[in-house]
């Protein structure tokens, strides 16, 4: 029995950069993510109507009421 050699698949070598995105792009993405996380934290955890940026209304508080309880924020 003779062994047949496998045909060459013609693989090409690709140059891979060690840096996937630039440092400035990464800083921008992290900054936007942090800003959105802080806004979500405020709307769900801090805004209770008495110190609301939307005036003396509980609309936002009532809108996220169940989320507040799920995440453990006191609201009563």
DSSP file (Angstrom, degrees, kcal/mol; ACC not computed):
  #  RESIDUE AA STRUCTURE BP1 BP2  ACC     N-H-->O    O-->H-N    N-H-->O    O-->H-N    TCO  KAPPA ALPHA  PHI   PSI    X-CA   Y-CA   Z-CA
    1    1 A X              0   0    0      0, 0.0     2,-0.4     0, 0.0     0, 0.0   0.000 360.0 360.0 360.0 127.6    0.0    0.0    0.0
    2    2 A X        -     0   0    0      0, 0.0     2,-0.5     0, 0.0     0, 0.0  -0.800 360.0-127.2-102.8 144.8    1.4    3.3   -1.0
    3    3 A X        -     0   0    0     -2,-0.4     2,-0.4     1,-0.0     0, 0.0  -0.770  18.6-144.5 -92.6 130.1    0.5    6.5    0.9
    4    4 A X        -     0   0    0     -2,-0.5     2,-0.2     1,-0.0     3,-0.0  -0.748  18.2-123.0 -92.1 137.6   -0.8    9.3   -1.2
    5    5 A X        -     0   0    0     -2,-0.4     2,-0.1     1,-0.1     3,-0.1  -0.551  28.7-108.3 -80.5 145.7    0.2   12.8   -0.2
    6    6 A X        -     0   0    0     -2,-0.2    -1,-0.1     1,-0.1     3,-0.1  -0.455  38.8-106.7 -70.9 140.7   -2.6   15.3    0.5
    7    7 A X        -     0   0    0     -2,-0.1     2,-0.2     1,-0.1    -1,-0.1  -0.364  38.6 -99.1 -68.3 149.7   -2.9   18.0   -2.1
    8    8 A X        -     0   0    0      1,-0.1    -1,-0.1    -3,-0.1    -3,-0.0  -0.483  23.9-152.3 -69.0 133.4   -1.8   21.4   -1.2
    9    9 A X        -     0   0    0     -2,-0.2    -1,-0.1    -3,-0.1    -2,-0.1   0.492  32.0-124.4 -87.6  -3.4   -4.7   23.6   -0.2
   10   10 A X        -     0   0    0      1,-0.2     2,-0.2     0, 0.0    -2,-0.0   0.907  37.5-172.5  65.0  43.3   -2.9   26.8   -1.3
   11   11 A X        -     0   0    0      1,-0.0     2,-0.3     0, 0.0    -1,-0.2  -0.500   9.4-149.0 -71.6 133.2   -3.2   28.6    2.1
   12   12 A X        -     0   0    0     -2,-0.2     2,-0.5     1,-0.0    -1,-0.0  -0.773  15.5-119.0-100.5 149.7   -2.1   32.1    2.0
   13   13 A X        -     0   0    0     -2,-0.3     2,-0.4     2,-0.0    -1,-0.0  -0.744  25.9-154.6 -89.2 129.8   -0.5   33.8    5.0
   14   14 A X        -     0   0    0     -2,-0.5     2,-0.6     2,-0.0     0, 0.0  -0.857  13.8-129.1-104.8 138.7   -2.4   36.8    6.3
   15   15 A X        -     0   0    0     -2,-0.4     2,-0.5     2,-0.0    -2,-0.0  -0.766  25.3-160.3 -85.7 124.0   -0.7   39.6    8.2
   16   16 A X        -     0   0    0     -2,-0.6     2,-0.3     2,-0.0     4,-0.1  -0.909  11.9-134.5-109.7 128.1   -2.6   40.2   11.5
   17   17 A X        -     0   0    0     -2,-0.5    -2,-0.0     1,-0.1     0, 0.0  -0.606   7.2-141.4 -78.3 136.4   -2.2   43.5   13.3
   18   18 A X  S    S+     0   0    0     -2,-0.3     2,-0.6     1,-0.1    -1,-0.1   0.698  90.8  67.0 -70.5 -16.4   -1.7   43.1   17.0
   19   19 A X        -     0   0    0      1,-0.2    -1,-0.1     0, 0.0    -2,-0.1  -0.913  63.2-171.9-109.3 111.8   -3.9   46.2   17.6
   20   20 A X  S    S+     0   0    0     -2,-0.6     2,-0.3     1,-0.2    -1,-0.2   0.920  74.3   8.7 -71.2 -44.3   -7.5   45.6   16.6
   21   21 A X  S    S-     0   0    0      1,-0.0    -1,-0.2     2,-0.0     5,-0.0  -0.934  89.5 -95.0-133.0 159.4   -8.6   49.3   17.0
   22   22 A X     >  -     0   0    0     -2,-0.3     4,-2.3     1,-0.1     5,-0.2  -0.272  32.9-115.4 -71.2 160.0   -6.7   52.5   17.6
   23   23 A X  H  > S+     0   0    0      1,-0.2     4,-2.3     2,-0.2     5,-0.2   0.862 116.0  51.8 -64.3 -37.1   -6.3   53.8   21.1
   24   24 A X  H  > S+     0   0    0      2,-0.2     4,-2.0     1,-0.2    -1,-0.2   0.883 109.9  48.9 -69.5 -36.9   -8.3   56.9   20.3
   25   25 A X  H  > S+     0   0    0      2,-0.2     4,-2.5     1,-0.2    -2,-0.2   0.906 111.4  49.8 -66.6 -41.5  -11.2   54.8   18.9
   26   26 A X  H  X S+     0   0    0     -4,-2.3     4,-2.5     1,-0.2    -2,-0.2   0.904 110.4  50.2 -63.4 -41.7  -11.1   52.6   22.0
   27   27 A X  H  X S+     0   0    0     -4,-2.3     4,-2.4     2,-0.2    -1,-0.2   0.891 110.9  49.8 -63.4 -39.8  -11.1   55.7   24.3
   28   28 A X  H  X S+     0   0    0     -4,-2.0     4,-2.5     2,-0.2     5,-0.2   0.933 111.9  46.9 -64.1 -46.8  -14.1   57.1   22.4
   29   29 A X  H  X S+     0   0    0     -4,-2.5     4,-2.3     1,-0.2    -2,-0.2   0.905 113.9  48.0 -63.6 -42.3  -16.1   53.8   22.6
   30   30 A X  H  X S+     0   0    0     -4,-2.5     4,-2.5     2,-0.2    -1,-0.2   0.902 111.9  50.6 -64.9 -41.2  -15.3   53.5   26.4
   31   31 A X  H  X S+     0   0    0     -4,-2.4     4,-2.3     2,-0.2    -2,-0.2   0.919 112.0  45.7 -63.3 -45.2  -16.3   57.1   26.9
   32   32 A X  H  X S+     0   0    0     -4,-2.5     4,-2.3     2,-0.2    -1,-0.2   0.903 113.4  50.4 -65.4 -40.9  -19.6   56.7   25.1
   33   33 A X  H  X S+     0   0    0     -4,-2.3     4,-2.3    -5,-0.2    -2,-0.2   0.911 111.2  48.6 -62.9 -42.8  -20.3   53.5   27.0
   34   34 A X  H  X S+     0   0    0     -4,-2.5     4,-2.4     2,-0.2    -2,-0.2   0.908 111.0  50.3 -64.1 -42.9  -19.5   55.1   30.3
   35   35 A X  H  X S+     0   0    0     -4,-2.3     4,-2.0     1,-0.2    -2,-0.2   0.911 112.3  46.7 -62.2 -43.2  -21.8   58.1   29.6
   36   36 A X  H  X S+     0   0    0     -4,-2.3     4,-2.3     2,-0.2    -1,-0.2   0.879 111.9  51.3 -67.2 -37.7  -24.7   55.8   28.6
   37   37 A X  H  X S+     0   0    0     -4,-2.3     4,-2.4     2,-0.2    -2,-0.2   0.898 110.5  48.4 -66.5 -40.5  -24.2   53.6   31.7
   38   38 A X  H  X S+     0   0    0     -4,-2.4     4,-2.3     2,-0.2    -2,-0.2   0.885 111.3  50.3 -66.7 -38.3  -24.2   56.7   34.0
   39   39 A X  H  X S+     0   0    0     -4,-2.0     4,-2.6     2,-0.2    -2,-0.2   0.917 111.7  47.7 -65.0 -42.9  -27.4   58.0   32.3
   40   40 A X  H  X S+     0   0    0     -4,-2.3     4,-2.3     2,-0.2     5,-0.4   0.905 110.9  51.8 -64.3 -41.0  -29.1   54.6   32.7
   41   41 A X  H  X>S+     0   0    0     -4,-2.4     4,-2.8     2,-0.2     5,-0.7   0.911 111.7  47.3 -60.7 -43.1  -28.0   54.5   36.4
   42   42 A X  I  X>S+     0   0    0     -4,-2.3     5,-2.8     3,-0.2     4,-1.5   0.953 113.6  46.2 -63.6 -49.6  -29.4   57.9   37.0
   43   43 A X  I  <5S+     0   0    0     -4,-2.6    -2,-0.2     1,-0.2    -1,-0.2   0.860 124.7  31.7 -64.9 -35.8  -32.7   57.2   35.3
   44   44 A X  I  <5S+     0   0    0     -4,-2.3    -2,-0.2    -5,-0.2    -1,-0.2   0.881 132.9  24.4 -88.4 -41.3  -33.2   53.8   37.0
   45   45 A X  I  <5S+     0   0    0     -4,-2.8    -3,-0.2    -5,-0.4    -2,-0.2   0.768 127.3  27.6-101.4 -27.3  -31.5   54.4   40.4
   46   46 A X  I  <<S+     0   0    0     -4,-1.5     2,-0.6    -5,-0.7     5,-0.2   0.831  89.6  90.1-108.0 -41.7  -31.5   58.1   41.3
   47   47 A X      < +     0   0    0     -5,-2.8    -1,-0.1     1,-0.2     5,-0.0  -0.447  37.8 155.1 -67.8 110.8  -34.4   59.9   39.7
   48   48 A X        -     0   0    0     -2,-0.6    -1,-0.2    13,-0.0    -5,-0.0   0.243  63.0-103.9-119.6  10.8  -37.3   59.7   42.1
   49   49 A X  S    S+     0   0    0      1,-0.1     3,-0.4     6,-0.0     8,-0.3  -0.090 109.8  77.9  95.8 -36.9  -39.2   62.7   41.0
   50   50 A X  S    S+     0   0    0      1,-0.2    -1,-0.1     6,-0.1    -3,-0.1   0.833 111.6  22.5 -78.0 -31.2  -38.2   65.0   43.9
   51   51 A X  S    S+     0   0    0     -5,-0.2    -1,-0.2     4,-0.0     5,-0.1   0.007  94.3 146.4-118.1  26.4  -34.8   65.8   42.4
   52   52 A X    >   -     0   0    0     -3,-0.4     3,-1.1     3,-0.3     6,-0.0  -0.320  52.8-139.8 -69.3 143.6  -35.7   64.9   38.8
   53   53 A X  T 3  S+     0   0    0      1,-0.2    -1,-0.1     3,-0.0     3,-0.1   0.589 104.2  62.2 -73.8  -9.6  -34.1   66.8   36.0
   54   54 A X  T 3  S-     0   0    0      1,-0.4    -1,-0.2     3,-0.2     2,-0.2   0.194 116.6-104.2-100.0  15.1  -37.6   66.7   34.4
   55   55 A X    <   -     0   0    0     -3,-1.1     2,-1.8     1,-0.1    -1,-0.4  -0.493  66.3 -29.6  95.8-168.3  -39.3   68.7   37.1
   56   56 A X  S    S+     0   0    0     -2,-0.2     2,-0.4    -3,-0.1    -6,-0.1  -0.453  96.8 119.6 -87.7  64.9  -41.5   67.6   39.9
   57   57 A X        -     0   0    0     -2,-1.8     4,-0.2    -8,-0.3     3,-0.2  -0.964  53.7-155.4-130.3 147.2  -43.0   64.6   38.2
   58   58 A X     >  +     0   0    0     -2,-0.4     4,-2.8     1,-0.2     5,-0.2   0.203  66.5 107.4-102.5  14.4  -43.0   60.9   39.0
   59   59 A X  H  > S+     0   0    0      1,-0.2     4,-1.9     2,-0.2    -1,-0.2   0.938  83.3  42.3 -59.8 -49.3  -43.5   59.8   35.4
   60   60 A X  H  > S+     0   0    0      1,-0.2     4,-1.6     2,-0.2    -1,-0.2   0.900 113.7  53.4 -65.8 -40.3  -39.9   58.5   34.9
   61   61 A X  H  4 S+     0   0    0     -4,-0.2    -2,-0.2     1,-0.2     3,-0.2   0.927 111.6  44.7 -59.2 -46.1  -40.0   57.0   38.4
   62   62 A X  H >< S+     0   0    0     -4,-2.8     3,-0.8     1,-0.2     4,-0.3   0.833 108.1  59.0 -68.9 -31.6  -43.1   55.0   37.6
   63   63 A X  H 3< S+     0   0    0     -4,-1.9    -1,-0.2    -5,-0.2    -2,-0.2   0.855 118.0  29.9 -65.7 -35.8  -41.8   54.0   34.2
   64   64 A X  T 3X S+     0   0    0     -4,-1.6     4,-2.1    -3,-0.2    -1,-0.2   0.138  86.8 117.2-109.3  19.0  -38.8   52.3   35.7
   65   65 A X  H <> S+     0   0    0     -3,-0.8     4,-1.7     1,-0.2     5,-0.2   0.906  76.9  44.7 -56.7 -49.8  -40.4   51.3   39.0
   66   66 A X  H  > S+     0   0    0     -4,-0.3     4,-2.4     1,-0.2    -1,-0.2   0.853 110.6  55.5 -66.6 -33.9  -40.2   47.5   38.5
   67   67 A X  H  > S+     0   0    0      2,-0.2     4,-2.3     1,-0.2    -1,-0.2   0.886 104.0  55.1 -64.4 -38.1  -36.6   47.8   37.3
   68   68 A X  H  X>S+     0   0    0     -4,-2.1     5,-2.5     1,-0.2     4,-0.6   0.934 110.7  44.1 -60.6 -46.3  -35.7   49.6   40.5
   69   69 A X  H ><5S+     0   0    0     -4,-1.7     3,-0.8     1,-0.2    -2,-0.2   0.905 112.0  53.1 -65.9 -41.2  -37.1   46.8   42.7
   70   70 A X  H 3<5S+     0   0    0     -4,-2.4    -1,-0.2     1,-0.2    -2,-0.2   0.880 112.4  44.5 -61.4 -38.9  -35.4   44.1   40.5
   71   71 A X  H 3<5S-     0   0    0     -4,-2.3    -1,-0.2    -5,-0.2    -2,-0.2   0.486 118.7-109.8 -87.4  -3.1  -32.0   45.8   40.9
   72   72 A X  T <<5 +     0   0    0     -3,-0.8     2,-0.4    -4,-0.6    -3,-0.2   0.618  65.0 147.7  89.3  12.8  -32.4   46.4   44.6
   73   73 A X      < -     0   0    0     -5,-2.5    -1,-0.3    -6,-0.2     2,-0.2  -0.682  47.2-127.1 -80.4 131.7  -32.9   50.2   44.7
   74   74 A X        +     0   0    0     -2,-0.4    -1,-0.0     1,-0.1    -5,-0.0  -0.571  37.8 162.4 -74.6 140.7  -35.2   51.4   47.5
   75   75 A X              0   0    0     -2,-0.2    -1,-0.1   -10,-0.0    -6,-0.0   0.288 360.0 360.0-143.8  13.0  -38.0   53.6   46.2
   76   76 A X              0   0    0      0, 0.0    -2,-0.1     0, 0.0     0, 0.0   0.365 360.0 360.0-123.2 360.0  -40.7   53.7   48.9
